[in-house]
């Protein structure tokens, strides 16, 4: 079975803003519970909840806080106040990163929060009479800076199905990498890992697939720690952008080639039509993939059976039904 290659020995841990998990930790004693996170993804991951504002001692309820630029310094506190929580929020971000960074396979932040927003956080001018949406949450900034490979997303962006699928996929790939690295892999194991991710990587960035393959092929004299770091950095960067329909269709066509000698004329036409229909946006990715999986079951191929592309995360999440 294709799925056998994707059983994890330990739970997938994802950091999450506590308010998104339903904890009543917001300034008004409320929450911003995410239905996707808690009703769908929660069945497959283990959340580690953080509220940096409460963690640094702010009460519930509390005054709202905002980012204010004072010369070249970003301060965080209530409106028109001399209080500045930015140093404490940054320090807590460093603490969480040091204590939990290696255990986490992803992080979901609360959008636009002055402590947790990934991007587009409002920064007020010193007089607090105007603002720009160019800030990053002080806590989130530390988490992302100190864990540059960690897949991160915001609750609002997860409403976009392409970004949602891309985030979950990266979490599972990163978890696979974490488990591989724990075994102190050599060049052979790295090459095998790359081979299993061939078509997933190809669907996102064909050039990156070739470059990373060359990196490993020429890596015999490179210290393993350096080789691992260069490889995973390149892999996560290549996967960070949702795959384009054109690249997905080209990948599907490559996979179709494995079956050209075993499929009948009608089956070939059906598969070609499904790929073309996907290419022009008439059907979701799941349609041609389902056909390819069926043919793989009927005509097993050991190399394809190991491909992460066919099963990057649990099918029950139905993420490929909407892209």
C-alpha positions as CSV (number, residue, x, y, z in Angstrom):
1,X,0.0,0.0,0.0
2,X,1.2,3.5,-0.8
3,X,0.3,4.7,2.7
4,X,2.8,2.4,4.5
5,X,5.7,4.8,3.8
6,X,4.1,7.5,5.9
7,X,3.5,6.1,9.4
8,X,5.2,8.4,12.0
9,X,6.6,7.0,15.2
10,X,5.8,10.1,17.2
11,X,3.0,12.7,17.1
12,X,3.3,15.7,14.9
13,X,3.5,18.7,17.2
14,X,2.4,22.1,15.9
15,X,2.6,25.3,17.9
16,X,-0.5,27.4,17.9
17,X,-1.7,30.8,19.2
18,X,-3.9,29.7,22.2
19,X,-6.8,31.9,21.1
20,X,-7.0,29.9,17.9
21,X,-7.4,26.7,19.9
22,X,-10.4,28.3,21.7
23,X,-8.7,29.4,24.8
24,X,-10.2,32.6,26.2
25,X,-7.0,34.5,26.5
26,X,-7.7,37.6,24.3
27,X,-7.9,41.1,25.6
28,X,-11.7,40.9,25.9
29,X,-11.7,37.5,27.5
30,X,-12.7,36.0,24.2
31,X,-11.0,33.7,21.7
32,X,-10.7,33.3,17.9
33,X,-11.2,29.5,17.6
34,X,-10.2,28.2,14.1
35,X,-12.6,25.6,12.9
36,X,-10.1,24.1,10.5
37,X,-7.4,23.8,13.1
38,X,-9.6,22.4,15.8
39,X,-12.3,20.4,13.9
40,X,-10.2,19.0,11.0
41,X,-6.4,19.2,11.5
42,X,-6.6,18.5,15.2
43,X,-7.3,14.8,14.5
44,X,-3.9,14.4,13.0
45,X,-1.6,16.6,15.1
46,X,-0.9,17.5,18.7
47,X,-1.1,21.3,19.4
48,X,1.2,23.1,21.8
49,X,-0.6,26.3,22.8
50,X,1.0,29.6,23.5
51,X,-0.3,33.1,24.4
52,X,2.7,35.3,24.7
53,X,0.7,38.2,26.1
54,X,-0.6,36.1,29.0
55,X,2.8,34.4,29.4
56,X,4.5,37.7,30.1
57,X,2.0,38.6,32.8
58,X,-0.7,40.6,31.1
59,X,-4.1,40.1,32.7
60,X,-7.4,38.8,31.2
61,X,-9.2,41.0,30.3
62,X,-6.6,43.7,29.4
63,X,-6.2,46.9,27.4
64,X,-5.6,46.3,23.7
65,X,-1.9,46.7,22.7
66,X,-0.4,48.0,19.5
67,X,2.9,48.5,17.8
68,X,4.3,52.0,17.8
69,X,7.4,53.1,15.9
70,X,9.5,55.5,18.0
71,X,12.4,56.6,15.8
72,X,13.9,53.2,14.8
73,X,12.4,51.2,17.7
74,X,9.1,49.3,17.7
75,X,7.4,49.5,21.0
76,X,4.3,47.5,22.1
77,X,1.8,48.7,24.6
78,X,-1.7,50.2,25.2
79,X,-2.6,53.2,23.1
80,X,-0.9,56.5,24.3
81,X,1.0,54.7,27.0
82,X,4.7,54.7,28.0
83,X,4.5,51.0,28.7
84,X,6.6,48.8,26.4
85,X,6.1,45.0,26.4
86,X,8.2,44.4,23.3
87,X,11.4,43.3,25.2
88,X,9.4,40.8,27.2
89,X,7.5,39.5,24.2
90,X,10.8,39.0,22.3
91,X,12.4,37.3,25.3
92,X,9.5,34.9,25.6
93,X,9.8,34.2,21.9
94,X,13.4,33.2,22.4
95,X,12.5,31.1,25.4
96,X,9.8,29.2,23.5
97,X,12.1,28.7,20.5
98,X,14.9,27.3,22.7
99,X,12.6,25.0,24.7
100,X,10.2,23.8,21.9
101,X,11.7,24.7,18.6
102,X,13.2,21.2,17.8
103,X,10.0,19.5,18.9
104,X,7.6,21.5,16.6
105,X,6.9,20.6,13.0
106,X,4.9,23.8,12.3
107,X,3.3,26.8,13.8
108,X,-0.1,28.6,13.3
109,X,-0.1,32.2,14.4
110,X,-3.0,34.6,15.0
111,X,-3.2,37.0,12.1
112,X,-2.4,40.8,12.6
113,X,-1.7,40.4,16.3
114,X,1.0,42.8,17.5
115,X,2.6,39.8,19.3
116,X,1.7,36.9,17.0
117,X,1.1,38.3,13.5
118,X,3.3,36.9,10.7
119,X,2.9,39.9,8.5
120,X,0.7,43.0,7.8
121,X,0.7,44.0,11.5
122,X,-0.2,47.7,12.0
123,X,2.6,49.9,13.1
124,X,1.4,53.3,14.4
125,X,3.5,56.5,14.1
126,X,4.9,58.0,17.3
127,X,1.9,60.4,17.6
128,X,-0.4,57.3,17.0
129,X,-2.4,59.3,14.4
130,X,-1.7,56.9,11.5
131,X,-0.4,53.5,10.7
132,X,1.1,51.2,8.1
133,X,0.5,47.5,7.8
134,X,4.1,46.4,7.5
135,X,4.8,44.9,10.9
136,X,5.5,41.5,12.3
137,X,4.4,40.3,15.7
138,X,7.2,40.6,18.2
139,X,6.8,37.0,19.5
140,X,6.2,35.5,16.0
141,X,9.3,37.3,14.7
142,X,11.5,35.5,17.2
143,X,10.0,32.1,16.5
144,X,10.4,32.5,12.7
145,X,13.9,34.0,12.9
146,X,15.2,31.3,15.2
147,X,13.5,28.5,13.3
148,X,13.8,29.5,9.6
149,X,12.9,26.1,8.3
150,X,9.7,25.7,10.4
151,X,6.5,25.8,8.4
152,X,4.5,28.8,9.6
153,X,1.1,30.1,8.7
154,X,-1.7,32.5,10.0
155,X,-5.3,31.5,10.7
156,X,-6.6,34.0,8.1
157,X,-4.3,32.7,5.3
158,X,-5.4,29.2,6.0
159,X,-8.8,30.1,4.6
160,X,-7.1,30.0,1.2
161,X,-7.2,26.3,0.2
162,X,-3.9,26.5,-1.7
163,X,-2.1,28.0,1.2
164,X,-3.8,25.5,3.5
165,X,-2.7,22.5,1.5
166,X,0.8,23.9,1.1
167,X,1.2,24.4,4.9
168,X,0.0,21.0,5.8
169,X,2.2,19.4,3.2
170,X,5.2,21.2,4.5
171,X,4.5,20.2,8.0
172,X,4.5,16.5,7.0
173,X,7.6,16.8,4.9
174,X,9.4,18.6,7.8
175,X,8.3,16.0,10.3
176,X,9.7,13.3,8.0
177,X,12.9,15.2,7.8
178,X,13.1,15.6,11.6
179,X,12.7,11.9,12.1
180,X,15.3,11.2,9.4
181,X,17.8,13.6,11.0
182,X,17.3,11.9,14.4
183,X,18.9,8.8,12.9
184,X,22.0,10.7,11.8
185,X,21.6,9.9,8.1
186,X,24.5,9.4,5.7
187,X,24.6,10.3,2.1
188,X,22.8,7.2,1.0
189,X,19.8,8.0,3.3
190,X,19.7,11.6,2.1
191,X,19.7,10.4,-1.5
192,X,16.8,8.0,-0.7
193,X,14.9,10.8,1.0
194,X,15.4,13.0,-2.0
195,X,14.2,10.2,-4.3
196,X,11.0,9.7,-2.4
197,X,10.2,13.4,-2.7
198,X,11.1,13.6,-6.4
199,X,7.6,14.2,-7.8
200,X,6.4,16.4,-4.9
201,X,9.4,18.6,-5.4
202,X,9.1,18.5,-9.1
203,X,5.5,19.8,-8.8
204,X,6.7,22.9,-7.0
205,X,10.0,23.6,-8.5
206,X,11.6,21.4,-11.2
207,X,14.9,23.3,-11.1
208,X,15.2,22.9,-7.3
209,X,14.7,19.2,-7.8
210,X,17.6,19.1,-10.2
211,X,19.8,21.4,-8.1
212,X,19.2,19.4,-4.9
213,X,19.9,16.2,-6.7
214,X,23.2,17.7,-7.9
215,X,24.0,18.8,-4.4
216,X,23.7,15.2,-3.2
217,X,25.5,13.7,-6.2
218,X,28.5,16.0,-5.6
219,X,28.3,15.8,-1.8
220,X,30.7,12.9,-1.1
221,X,33.4,15.2,0.2
222,X,31.1,17.6,2.0
223,X,30.7,17.3,5.8
224,X,27.4,15.5,6.5
225,X,26.1,18.2,8.8
226,X,26.7,20.9,6.2
227,X,25.2,18.7,3.5
228,X,22.1,18.1,5.5
229,X,21.7,21.8,6.3
230,X,22.1,22.8,2.7
231,X,19.7,20.1,1.5
232,X,16.8,20.8,3.9
233,X,17.2,24.6,3.4
234,X,16.8,24.2,-0.3
235,X,13.9,21.7,0.0
236,X,11.8,23.8,2.3
237,X,12.4,26.9,0.3
238,X,11.3,25.1,-2.9
239,X,8.1,23.8,-1.2
240,X,7.2,27.1,0.4
241,X,5.2,28.4,-2.7
242,X,2.0,26.5,-3.6
243,X,2.4,24.5,-6.7
244,X,1.1,26.0,-9.9
245,X,-1.5,24.2,-12.0
246,X,0.9,24.0,-14.9
247,X,3.7,22.4,-12.9
248,X,1.3,19.9,-11.3
249,X,0.0,18.9,-14.7
250,X,3.5,18.4,-16.0
251,X,4.3,16.2,-13.0
252,X,1.1,14.2,-13.6
253,X,2.2,13.7,-17.2
254,X,5.6,12.4,-16.1
255,X,3.9,9.9,-13.8
256,X,1.5,8.9,-16.6
257,X,4.6,7.8,-18.6
258,X,5.2,4.9,-16.2
259,X,2.0,3.3,-17.4
260,X,2.2,3.7,-21.1
261,X,3.1,0.0,-21.7
262,X,0.4,-1.4,-19.4
263,X,-2.7,0.7,-20.1
264,X,-5.1,0.1,-22.9
265,X,-6.1,2.8,-25.4
266,X,-9.3,3.8,-23.5
267,X,-7.5,3.9,-20.2
268,X,-4.8,6.1,-21.7
269,X,-7.4,8.5,-23.2
270,X,-9.2,8.7,-19.8
271,X,-6.0,9.6,-17.9
272,X,-5.0,12.1,-20.6
273,X,-8.4,13.7,-20.4
274,X,-8.3,13.9,-16.6
275,X,-4.9,15.6,-16.6
276,X,-5.9,18.0,-19.3
277,X,-9.1,18.8,-17.5
278,X,-7.1,19.6,-14.4
279,X,-4.6,21.7,-16.4
280,X,-7.4,24.0,-17.6
281,X,-9.1,24.2,-14.2
282,X,-12.2,22.0,-14.9
283,X,-11.5,19.5,-12.2
284,X,-9.5,19.5,-8.9
285,X,-6.1,17.7,-8.5
286,X,-7.8,14.8,-6.8
287,X,-9.4,13.6,-10.0
288,X,-6.2,12.7,-12.0
289,X,-4.5,11.6,-8.9
290,X,-7.2,9.1,-8.1
291,X,-6.8,7.6,-11.6
292,X,-3.1,7.4,-11.2
293,X,-3.4,5.7,-7.7
294,X,-5.9,3.2,-9.2
295,X,-3.5,2.3,-12.0
296,X,-0.6,2.1,-9.5
297,X,-2.6,-0.4,-7.5
298,X,-3.4,-2.4,-10.6
299,X,0.1,-2.2,-11.9
300,X,2.5,-1.9,-8.9
301,X,5.7,-0.1,-9.3
302,X,8.1,-0.1,-6.3
303,X,9.6,3.3,-7.1
304,X,6.3,5.0,-7.5
305,X,4.8,3.3,-4.4
306,X,7.5,5.2,-2.4
307,X,6.6,8.6,-3.8
308,X,5.4,11.1,-1.2
309,X,3.6,12.9,-4.0
310,X,0.8,10.3,-3.9
311,X,0.2,10.6,-0.2
312,X,1.8,13.7,1.4
313,X,-0.7,13.8,4.3
314,X,-3.9,11.9,5.3
315,X,-6.4,11.7,2.5
316,X,-9.1,12.3,5.0
317,X,-8.1,16.0,5.1
318,X,-9.4,16.2,1.5
319,X,-7.0,19.1,0.8
320,X,-6.6,18.1,-2.9
321,X,-10.3,18.2,-3.5
322,X,-10.3,22.0,-3.6
323,X,-7.1,22.8,-5.5
